Structures are given as structure tokens and as C-alpha cells.
């Protein structure tokens, strides 16, 4: 395995990780901002109020995008296992 192959594999791994985590992070960010805005408007300063909506939103995203996420990670793993012989030369 040469240095270029290792760098390519690392780049692909990071891109897949980013692709899979980005929808969850964006939804968590948007829900957090909306809850913070709600707290600022109503002057309700309950610290635990932010957790429940974020958890529900993230679970909803995973339920909706779960099959797509699974196909992405299975495709990457299949590609990785298929490339093992050429990487070991």
C-alpha cells in the first residue's frame, strides 16, 4: 500500500463520514436555534428544554434517512472490501 492509496482511502472515509453526519448536525443546529429563539422570546430559561426537541428531531431524521445512510455505508464498505487486493499489493 503506497502513500497515495492511503491518502485517497482516508479522504474517501472522511467524505463518507461527513456525508452521513451532515444532515443530523444541520437538523440539530436548526432545532437548537429555533428553541433558543423561543426561549428568548418567551423568557423561559429552562436548560433542559433544548434536549427533548433536538433528540426528537435527530431521531426523526435517522428514521427518514436511515435507509439512505445504510446504503451509503454499505456501498463504501463493499467498495473498501473490493479494493483490498489492490491495496495490499
Number of C-alpha atoms within 10 A of each C-alpha: 11 9 8 9 12 12 11 11 15 12 12 14 16 12 12 16 13 12 14 18 12 12 15 18 13 12 16 20 13 13 20 17 13 14 17 17 12 13 16 11 9 9 10 11 11 8 8 8 14 16 14 10 16 19 13 13 17 19 14 14 15 15 10 11 14 14 10 12 16 12 11 16 16 12 12 15 13 11 11 15 11 11 12 11 10 9 14 8 7
